[in-house]
C-alpha cells in the first residue's frame, strides 16, 4: 500500500525507544499473546491492500460489515437472554422487556431441558427452573409465548442437544397462533460441537447429533426460510477460557464441519449457507475484540470462497450475535459489571454485530432481577441513540493498530485451523482432545496471571472493599420442582397415550433409518409427547455421549 522509501522513513523517523525500567508492565500483549508495540505506524500494515483486505461495507471479504449501510439503515437487534422458573414467569419477563424496547427475545432454558430431560427425571432434582425456564411439552411452550405474536417477534433459543425438539415446539405454537412457518423468524443455537469442547449440554454422540443438525438445515431451507438454523458459537468456548484467536479458529472450524456435513448429506450450499449464523463473546480487551469480529468476518468469507467455492455473497457473509462476557462478571462490587458490560458491548457494536445481549450486573450471583435486566437493556439503548457510535460503518477501519491486530488474529486463527485439518477435521480433533487442551491451557494461564496479580480484576485482586452489602437477588422458589413434576404427571394422565406411543414409535423407526426427523418430531410434540420422551426415543437409537477426560 505504501512505497518502500516512505516506509523506510517511517521506520526511521517514527521509531520510539522505551526505557523498560520506566514501564508499568514488563510485557504488553493481548489475550492471544500478540505483543503490543508502543504505537503503530503505516509500517505495521505495509502489506495491506484496502481493495483486497477491506473492500466496501457489504461486499467481499465483508471485513467492514455485512451490510453496505451498517447500522445507518437498521440498528442491531437488542436481545436480553431471559428465562427462569415457570413458563408464566418467563412470559411476564419477556413482555416486560418488549415494553421496555427490546427488539428480540432470547430464551434461556433450565438445565434439565437443555439435556432433554423432563422435570420429573431423577437427574432433574434441584435444577428445575434454576438457570432458565422449564419446558417439557407443548403446553409449556404455549404459556411461554402467550400474547406474544410469533410473526412479529424474532426469537433466539439457546438450546443444543434437543434443538430439534424446541424448534418443533416453537413451530407448533406458531401454527396454533395462525402463523405460518414462512412467517416465523429467529435462531436456534443448535451447535453441538462446542458442547463437547466447552459446555457439556450434549445428549447424543457427535455423528448422530450432526445428522439432526443437517435434518434441520434441510427442513428449514424448504419450509422455514427466515429461520437461522444454527448459531455457531464461540461464546461458550471463550467462557471456558480460550483466547480471542482460539475463539475465531474453533468457531469457524465448527462452521466448516457443519457445512461439510450438510454437503455430504446432499444439500446444496446456497440452500442452507445463507441461514448460518454465528455467536461470539465480547470480552474485556476492547481493541482486540473489535479486531476479532473483523478478522472472523473476513476469514469466513475467504473460507467459503476458497474452500467451498461459492461466489454467492449471502453464503460468504458471517452474520453474528454477540453476548457480553459472563465469565468477566464479578460477585464482588457487582455494580462494576455495568462498566465492564458497556465496554464489551461497545466493542461488539464497533465490530459490527447483528444482534447483542448485554449481561446484567448481578449475574455472577443469580439470575438477573427486573431492575438489572432493564439497566443492561438501557446500556444498549444509550450506545444506540446517545453515543453515535452506530452512525459510521466500521469506524476503526484504517487504524494502524486495529488493522495490524485484525491481520495477526486472522493469521493465528488460520494456523489453528490448519492443525484442525491435519487432525482430520473438527469432529476428529474433538475426539482427539485438541481444542479441549488448547482451551484448558489458555484458561490455566489466565487464572495464574490473576492469582499472581499480573492480570488485574478490579474489586477481586485489587481495589477491594470490605463490608459490601449484597444486592437484592432473584430467587427461584425451591418448591418449583415438585410443582412441575405434578404438572407433567397431570398432563400425561389427560393425553391420548396411544397417539403419543404411535408418534414416538415412528420417530424411533425414523432414527434407525435415513429420513428427515423434523416432521416426525413435530408430529410427536403436537401429540403432547414431552421433551424427555422425544429425546429418549432418539437416545434409544443413537446412544448417549460419554465425555473423555482430556489432560
Secondary structure as GFF3:
##gff-version 3
##sequence-region A 1 551
A	DSSP	alpha_helix	4	13	.	.	.	ID=ss1
A	DSSP	three_ten_helix	20	22	.	.	.	ID=ss2
A	DSSP	three_ten_helix	42	45	.	.	.	ID=ss3
A	DSSP	pi_helix	50	54	.	.	.	ID=ss4
A	DSSP	beta_strand	77	82	.	.	.	ID=ss5
A	DSSP	alpha_helix	87	99	.	.	.	ID=ss6
A	DSSP	beta_strand	104	108	.	.	.	ID=ss7
A	DSSP	alpha_helix	111	114	.	.	.	ID=ss8
A	DSSP	three_ten_helix	122	124	.	.	.	ID=ss9
A	DSSP	alpha_helix	138	144	.	.	.	ID=ss10
A	DSSP	beta_strand	155	158	.	.	.	ID=ss11
A	DSSP	alpha_helix	163	176	.	.	.	ID=ss12
A	DSSP	three_ten_helix	181	183	.	.	.	ID=ss13
A	DSSP	beta_strand	186	188	.	.	.	ID=ss14
A	DSSP	alpha_helix	193	194	.	.	.	ID=ss15
A	DSSP	pi_helix	195	199	.	.	.	ID=ss16
A	DSSP	alpha_helix	206	223	.	.	.	ID=ss17
A	DSSP	beta_strand	227	228	.	.	.	ID=ss18
A	DSSP	beta_strand	230	233	.	.	.	ID=ss19
A	DSSP	alpha_helix	235	239	.	.	.	ID=ss20
A	DSSP	alpha_helix	244	264	.	.	.	ID=ss21
A	DSSP	alpha_helix	269	272	.	.	.	ID=ss22
A	DSSP	three_ten_helix	273	275	.	.	.	ID=ss23
A	DSSP	beta_strand	276	282	.	.	.	ID=ss24
A	DSSP	alpha_helix	286	306	.	.	.	ID=ss25
A	DSSP	alpha_helix	313	316	.	.	.	ID=ss26
A	DSSP	beta_strand	320	324	.	.	.	ID=ss27
A	DSSP	three_ten_helix	326	328	.	.	.	ID=ss28
A	DSSP	alpha_helix	336	350	.	.	.	ID=ss29
A	DSSP	beta_strand	355	357	.	.	.	ID=ss30
A	DSSP	alpha_helix	370	385	.	.	.	ID=ss31
A	DSSP	alpha_helix	400	422	.	.	.	ID=ss32
A	DSSP	alpha_helix	426	431	.	.	.	ID=ss33
A	DSSP	alpha_helix	434	452	.	.	.	ID=ss34
A	DSSP	alpha_helix	480	494	.	.	.	ID=ss35
A	DSSP	alpha_helix	497	512	.	.	.	ID=ss36
A	DSSP	alpha_helix	518	526	.	.	.	ID=ss37
A	DSSP	alpha_helix	531	542	.	.	.	ID=ss38
###
